[in-house]
Amino acid sequence: MGHLVPHAVVGVPLHGGDVRAPADVFNSIFEVFLVLGTAVGVLVVTYTLYHAIKYRETAGEDPYADKVERPSMGEMPTGGSGGRKVFYSFGISAIIVVSLIAWTYSSLAYVEDGPTIEGEEDITVQVEGFRFGWAFIYPNGHETSTLKVPRNRVVRLEVTSRDVFHNFGIPELRVKTDAIPGQTTDAWFTTSETGTYQAKCYELCGSGHSVMVSPVEVLPQDEYQSWYAGTNGTENGSSNQTAASVGGAPA
């Protein structure tokens, strides 16, 4: 289980402003690489154009006339500031690359393990895929075809399948994991925005694959608590009828 303190060092803040959602972590990684990649690209292109113009060959002029030696193709200059240039070219590049690798893997480890928040219990929901729908089972046994969760809470998903291979994903929240018969895979997410999203299957599983979609509703915490307090047992809906038809939970 991941802890928040180590990840705060690499840009993943502590709970209070709060736990960073996987979507935010992935967006941060993309933005950092975009900014650094753009900066390096501009620097390299500028450096190349500068030297191409400065040392271009012109009629009757030798751009190296005042130099002790000319650089040779494929050889490292032995005089002047060659050593410093090598350090700038390789040393700084190595430092940047190693730092990015360490930061990226630390951020991905946070996404993989999820946060641990003392004094706050995570919400755990079992997700069972079947052809062609999703069943969401809450700790009190309530089963529904709509995943309802509160905002600003860590939601942990235990995902499996009742029949064939599926792949559970909520693209807007950057959640995606396999649903495999006889196995359970874990995923988690959190979001500060209320609204409705879609959970989809990303593994071709049959003729109804394209319609294997379930709504995901993010509610204010008080509204979620009120809804959850009124749940008990299995919801009568199309998902359960479909599940029964393939040997799943009874309708």
VEXKOL-63585 format. One record per residue (C-alpha): residue in one letter; residue number from 1; y negated, z negated, x; chain. Coordinates in nm, 4 decimals, always signed. Layout:
% VEXKOL-63585
<node a,NUM,<Y,Z,X>,A>
...
This chain:
% VEXKOL-63585
<node m,1,<+0.0000,+0.0000,+0.0000>,A>
<node g,2,<-0.3362,+0.0962,+0.1427>,A>
<node h,3,<-0.6209,-0.1491,+0.1881>,A>
<node l,4,<-0.9886,-0.0773,+0.1507>,A>
<node v,5,<-1.1255,-0.2455,+0.4617>,A>
<node p,6,<-0.9904,-0.0025,+0.7260>,A>
<node h,7,<-1.1029,+0.2962,+0.5226>,A>
<node a,8,<-1.4578,+0.1649,+0.4900>,A>
<node v,9,<-1.4934,+0.2425,+0.8606>,A>
<node v,10,<-1.4327,+0.6117,+0.7980>,A>
<node g,11,<-1.6575,+0.6527,+0.4981>,A>
<node v,12,<-1.4490,+0.5179,+0.2127>,A>
<node p,13,<-1.6548,+0.2352,+0.0624>,A>
<node l,14,<-1.5345,-0.0958,-0.0702>,A>
<node h,15,<-1.4960,-0.1723,-0.4373>,A>
<node g,16,<-1.8352,-0.2512,-0.5779>,A>
<node g,17,<-1.9780,+0.0873,-0.5861>,A>
<node d,18,<-1.6774,+0.1402,-0.6017>,A>
<node v,19,<-1.3323,+0.2621,-0.5104>,A>
<node r,20,<-1.3624,+0.6260,-0.4193>,A>
<node a,21,<-1.1676,+0.8631,-0.6363>,A>
<node p,22,<-0.9379,+1.1174,-0.4673>,A>
<node a,23,<-1.1732,+1.3921,-0.5866>,A>
<node d,24,<-1.4651,+1.2267,-0.4054>,A>
<node v,25,<-1.2640,+1.1912,-0.0844>,A>
<node f,26,<-1.1591,+1.5567,-0.0859>,A>
<node n,27,<-1.5156,+1.6660,-0.1610>,A>
<node s,28,<-1.6448,+1.4553,+0.1300>,A>
<node i,29,<-1.3931,+1.6100,+0.3701>,A>
<node f,30,<-1.4914,+1.9581,+0.2563>,A>
<node e,31,<-1.8633,+1.8866,+0.2899>,A>
<node v,32,<-1.8296,+1.7390,+0.6404>,A>
<node f,33,<-1.6268,+2.0352,+0.7645>,A>
<node l,34,<-1.8654,+2.2782,+0.5949>,A>
<node v,35,<-2.1732,+2.1242,+0.7591>,A>
<node l,36,<-2.0140,+2.0968,+1.1038>,A>
<node g,37,<-1.8597,+2.4426,+1.0817>,A>
<node t,38,<-2.1935,+2.5945,+0.9825>,A>
<node a,39,<-2.3762,+2.4110,+1.2623>,A>
<node v,40,<-2.1221,+2.5185,+1.5256>,A>
<node g,41,<-2.1269,+2.8746,+1.3959>,A>
<node v,42,<-2.5068,+2.8937,+1.4121>,A>
<node l,43,<-2.5045,+2.7444,+1.7636>,A>
<node v,44,<-2.2411,+2.9866,+1.8935>,A>
<node v,45,<-2.4049,+3.2934,+1.7390>,A>
<node t,46,<-2.7493,+3.1882,+1.8660>,A>
<node y,47,<-2.6157,+3.1202,+2.2177>,A>
<node t,48,<-2.4328,+3.4543,+2.2225>,A>
<node l,49,<-2.7327,+3.6545,+2.1007>,A>
<node y,50,<-2.9661,+3.4783,+2.3443>,A>
<node h,51,<-2.7544,+3.5682,+2.6462>,A>
<node a,52,<-2.6809,+3.9170,+2.5163>,A>
<node i,53,<-3.0543,+3.9843,+2.4989>,A>
<node k,54,<-3.1505,+3.7994,+2.8170>,A>
<node y,55,<-2.8889,+3.9634,+3.0367>,A>
<node r,56,<-2.8810,+4.3046,+2.8768>,A>
<node e,57,<-2.8771,+4.5959,+3.1166>,A>
<node t,58,<-3.2016,+4.7937,+3.1351>,A>
<node a,59,<-3.2907,+5.0974,+3.3413>,A>
<node g,60,<-3.3932,+5.0084,+3.6949>,A>
<node e,61,<-3.3506,+4.6322,+3.6493>,A>
<node d,62,<-3.0826,+4.3934,+3.7651>,A>
<node p,63,<-3.0809,+4.0770,+3.5509>,A>
<node y,64,<-2.8868,+3.8991,+3.8284>,A>
<node a,65,<-3.1155,+4.0004,+4.1126>,A>
<node d,66,<-3.2364,+3.6440,+4.1597>,A>
<node k,67,<-2.8887,+3.4908,+4.1366>,A>
<node v,68,<-2.6775,+3.3845,+4.4320>,A>
<node e,69,<-2.3587,+3.5205,+4.2764>,A>
<node r,70,<-2.2568,+3.7121,+3.9709>,A>
<node p,71,<-2.0036,+3.5716,+3.7245>,A>
<node s,72,<-1.6794,+3.7707,+3.7214>,A>
<node m,73,<-1.4812,+3.8504,+3.4122>,A>
<node g,74,<-1.2070,+3.5917,+3.3592>,A>
<node e,75,<-1.3212,+3.3637,+3.6420>,A>
<node m,76,<-1.5004,+3.0315,+3.6234>,A>
<node p,77,<-1.8328,+3.0220,+3.8134>,A>
<node t,78,<-1.8097,+2.8040,+4.1254>,A>
<node g,79,<-2.1768,+2.7400,+4.1739>,A>
<node g,80,<-2.4781,+2.6395,+3.9710>,A>
<node s,81,<-2.4209,+2.4313,+3.6594>,A>
<node g,82,<-2.0697,+2.5564,+3.5838>,A>
<node g,83,<-1.9211,+2.2062,+3.5719>,A>
<node r,84,<-2.1766,+2.0883,+3.3209>,A>
<node k,85,<-2.1188,+2.3921,+3.1032>,A>
<node v,86,<-1.7445,+2.3312,+3.1088>,A>
<node f,87,<-1.8029,+1.9733,+2.9927>,A>
<node y,88,<-2.0343,+2.0854,+2.7153>,A>
<node s,89,<-1.7917,+2.3566,+2.6050>,A>
<node f,90,<-1.4641,+2.1663,+2.6160>,A>
<node g,91,<-1.5503,+1.7967,+2.6410>,A>
<node i,92,<-1.7830,+1.7753,+2.3433>,A>
<node s,93,<-1.5607,+2.0095,+2.1414>,A>
<node a,94,<-1.2584,+1.7898,+2.2111>,A>
<node i,95,<-1.4477,+1.4762,+2.1081>,A>
<node i,96,<-1.5576,+1.6372,+1.7807>,A>
<node v,97,<-1.2100,+1.7723,+1.6998>,A>
<node v,98,<-1.0290,+1.4454,+1.7775>,A>
<node s,99,<-1.2834,+1.2480,+1.5740>,A>
<node l,100,<-1.2446,+1.4837,+1.2783>,A>
<node i,101,<-0.8654,+1.4627,+1.2940>,A>
<node a,102,<-0.8698,+1.0817,+1.3018>,A>
<node w,103,<-1.1219,+1.0590,+1.0175>,A>
<node t,104,<-0.9412,+1.3178,+0.8049>,A>
<node y,105,<-0.5996,+1.1544,+0.8416>,A>
<node s,106,<-0.7442,+0.8131,+0.7652>,A>
<node s,107,<-0.9081,+0.9505,+0.4506>,A>
<node l,108,<-0.5869,+1.1252,+0.3453>,A>
<node a,109,<-0.3923,+0.8028,+0.4036>,A>
<node y,110,<-0.6311,+0.6335,+0.1612>,A>
<node v,111,<-0.5636,+0.9044,-0.0973>,A>
<node e,112,<-0.1892,+0.8796,-0.0365>,A>
<node d,113,<-0.1599,+0.5011,-0.0667>,A>
<node g,114,<-0.4469,+0.4190,-0.2970>,A>
<node p,115,<-0.6731,+0.1134,-0.2855>,A>
<node t,116,<-0.5771,-0.2483,-0.3252>,A>
<node i,117,<-0.8329,-0.4564,-0.5118>,A>
<node e,118,<-0.7937,-0.8311,-0.5148>,A>
<node g,119,<-0.8395,-0.9920,-0.8544>,A>
<node e,120,<-0.8073,-0.6655,-1.0486>,A>
<node e,121,<-0.4790,-0.5386,-1.1868>,A>
<node d,122,<-0.4137,-0.1669,-1.1735>,A>
<node i,123,<-0.3082,+0.0215,-1.4851>,A>
<node t,124,<+0.0387,+0.1718,-1.4434>,A>
<node v,125,<+0.1593,+0.4511,-1.6704>,A>
<node q,126,<+0.4967,+0.6230,-1.6581>,A>
<node v,127,<+0.4731,+1.0003,-1.6906>,A>
<node e,128,<+0.7792,+1.1959,-1.8022>,A>
<node g,129,<+0.7738,+1.5731,-1.8048>,A>
<node f,130,<+0.9959,+1.7826,-2.0291>,A>
<node r,131,<+1.0031,+2.1374,-2.1551>,A>
<node f,132,<+0.7279,+2.1767,-2.2601>,A>
<node g,133,<+0.5100,+1.8681,-2.2672>,A>
<node w,134,<+0.4276,+1.5320,-2.1147>,A>
<node a,135,<+0.5108,+1.1827,-2.2373>,A>
<node f,136,<+0.2955,+0.8899,-2.1232>,A>
<node i,137,<+0.4617,+0.5493,-2.1480>,A>
<node y,138,<+0.2506,+0.2337,-2.1170>,A>
<node p,139,<+0.3689,-0.1118,-2.0020>,A>
<node n,140,<+0.4038,-0.2314,-2.3637>,A>
<node g,141,<+0.6431,+0.0549,-2.4412>,A>
<node h,142,<+0.3914,+0.2688,-2.6268>,A>
<node e,143,<+0.4639,+0.6385,-2.5785>,A>
<node t,144,<+0.2113,+0.9112,-2.6485>,A>
<node s,145,<+0.1324,+1.2719,-2.5636>,A>
<node t,146,<-0.2275,+1.1850,-2.4729>,A>
<node l,147,<-0.3067,+0.9905,-2.1573>,A>
<node k,148,<-0.5827,+0.7405,-2.2315>,A>
<node v,149,<-0.7332,+0.5365,-1.9478>,A>
<node p,150,<-1.0482,+0.3296,-1.8933>,A>
<node r,151,<-1.3284,+0.4347,-1.6613>,A>
<node n,152,<-1.3793,+0.2561,-1.3279>,A>
<node r,153,<-1.0196,+0.1337,-1.3115>,A>
<node v,154,<-0.7427,+0.2391,-1.0771>,A>
<node v,155,<-0.4719,+0.4186,-1.2750>,A>
<node r,156,<-0.1321,+0.4553,-1.1103>,A>
<node l,157,<+0.1122,+0.7148,-1.2365>,A>
<node e,158,<+0.4893,+0.7014,-1.1923>,A>
<node v,159,<+0.5982,+1.0593,-1.2522>,A>
<node t,160,<+0.9461,+1.1944,-1.3257>,A>
<node s,161,<+1.1158,+1.4649,-1.5345>,A>
<node r,162,<+1.3704,+1.4572,-1.8154>,A>
<node d,163,<+1.5105,+1.8032,-1.7506>,A>
<node v,164,<+1.3941,+2.0521,-1.4855>,A>
<node f,165,<+1.1426,+2.0489,-1.2007>,A>
<node h,166,<+0.7812,+2.0184,-1.3130>,A>
<node n,167,<+0.4587,+1.9467,-1.1288>,A>
<node f,168,<+0.2034,+1.7159,-1.2884>,A>
<node g,169,<-0.1627,+1.7807,-1.2160>,A>
<node i,170,<-0.5117,+1.6965,-1.3395>,A>
<node p,171,<-0.7210,+1.9514,-1.1471>,A>
<node e,172,<-1.0640,+1.8033,-1.2216>,A>
<node l,173,<-0.9522,+1.4664,-1.0817>,A>
<node r,174,<-0.7610,+1.6145,-0.7844>,A>
<node v,175,<-0.4321,+1.4629,-0.9015>,A>
<node k,176,<-0.1105,+1.6536,-0.8362>,A>
<node t,177,<+0.2489,+1.5446,-0.7765>,A>
<node d,178,<+0.6036,+1.6650,-0.8390>,A>
<node a,179,<+0.8034,+1.5656,-1.1465>,A>
<node i,180,<+1.1689,+1.5711,-1.0397>,A>
<node p,181,<+1.4718,+1.4685,-1.2490>,A>
<node g,182,<+1.6237,+1.1452,-1.1205>,A>
<node q,183,<+1.3303,+1.0715,-0.8886>,A>
<node t,184,<+0.9919,+0.9064,-0.9262>,A>
<node t,185,<+0.6801,+1.0168,-0.7434>,A>
<node d,186,<+0.3556,+0.8241,-0.7376>,A>
<node a,187,<-0.0042,+0.9294,-0.7857>,A>
<node w,188,<-0.3270,+0.7504,-0.8677>,A>
<node f,189,<-0.6816,+0.8238,-0.9713>,A>
<node t,190,<-1.0005,+0.6660,-1.0911>,A>
<node t,191,<-1.3222,+0.8048,-1.2317>,A>
<node s,192,<-1.6589,+0.6677,-1.3315>,A>
<node e,193,<-1.7197,+0.9408,-1.5891>,A>
<node t,194,<-1.5934,+0.9243,-1.9451>,A>
<node g,195,<-1.4683,+1.2470,-2.0960>,A>
<node t,196,<-1.1624,+1.4582,-2.1691>,A>
<node y,197,<-0.9598,+1.6383,-1.9037>,A>
<node q,198,<-0.6336,+1.8321,-1.9076>,A>
<node a,199,<-0.2987,+1.7494,-1.7504>,A>
<node k,200,<-0.1031,+2.0651,-1.6717>,A>
<node c,201,<+0.2277,+2.1709,-1.5227>,A>
<node y,202,<+0.2048,+2.3582,-1.1920>,A>
<node e,203,<+0.5747,+2.4427,-1.1515>,A>
<node l,204,<+0.7150,+2.7405,-1.3421>,A>
<node c,205,<+0.9614,+2.5720,-1.5777>,A>
<node g,206,<+1.0349,+2.8198,-1.8552>,A>
<node s,207,<+0.8840,+3.0297,-2.1307>,A>
<node g,208,<+0.6526,+2.7505,-2.2498>,A>
<node h,209,<+0.5166,+2.6647,-1.9064>,A>
<node s,210,<+0.1677,+2.7940,-1.9836>,A>
<node v,211,<+0.1307,+2.5677,-2.2871>,A>
<node m,212,<+0.2560,+2.2528,-2.1122>,A>
<node v,213,<-0.0834,+2.0847,-2.1387>,A>
<node s,214,<-0.1768,+1.7316,-2.2452>,A>
<node p,215,<-0.5236,+1.5803,-2.2943>,A>
<node v,216,<-0.6444,+1.3041,-2.0635>,A>
<node e,217,<-0.9121,+1.0841,-2.2189>,A>
<node v,218,<-1.1262,+0.8556,-2.0032>,A>
<node l,219,<-1.2766,+0.5855,-2.2251>,A>
<node p,220,<-1.5256,+0.3015,-2.1804>,A>
<node q,221,<-1.3329,-0.0122,-2.0881>,A>
<node d,222,<-1.3997,-0.1965,-2.4147>,A>
<node e,223,<-1.2931,+0.1069,-2.6185>,A>
<node y,224,<-0.9771,+0.1419,-2.4117>,A>
<node q,225,<-0.8905,-0.2263,-2.4523>,A>
<node s,226,<-0.9396,-0.1995,-2.8276>,A>
<node w,227,<-0.7154,+0.1075,-2.8424>,A>
<node y,228,<-0.4454,-0.0465,-2.6228>,A>
<node a,229,<-0.4419,-0.3699,-2.8233>,A>
<node g,230,<-0.3506,-0.1676,-3.1315>,A>
<node t,231,<-0.0622,+0.0200,-2.9706>,A>
<node n,232,<+0.3008,-0.0740,-3.0018>,A>
<node g,233,<+0.6108,+0.1342,-2.9538>,A>
<node t,234,<+0.6366,+0.5103,-2.9827>,A>
<node e,235,<+0.3698,+0.7325,-3.1293>,A>
<node n,236,<+0.4977,+0.9845,-3.3814>,A>
<node g,237,<+0.3908,+1.3183,-3.2428>,A>
<node s,238,<+0.5026,+1.6604,-3.1361>,A>
<node s,239,<+0.5711,+1.5483,-2.7792>,A>
<node n,240,<+0.8354,+1.2987,-2.8888>,A>
<node q,241,<+0.9953,+1.5435,-3.1293>,A>
<node t,242,<+1.0175,+1.7942,-2.8465>,A>
<node a,243,<+1.1561,+1.5261,-2.6172>,A>
<node a,244,<+1.4254,+1.4427,-2.8717>,A>
<node s,245,<+1.5244,+1.8055,-2.8939>,A>
<node v,246,<+1.5998,+1.8097,-2.5206>,A>
<node g,247,<+1.7683,+1.4720,-2.5107>,A>
<node g,248,<+1.4611,+1.2601,-2.4421>,A>
<node a,249,<+1.3256,+0.9571,-2.6222>,A>
<node p,250,<+1.3922,+0.9335,-2.9946>,A>
<node a,251,<+1.1215,+1.0545,-3.2284>,A>
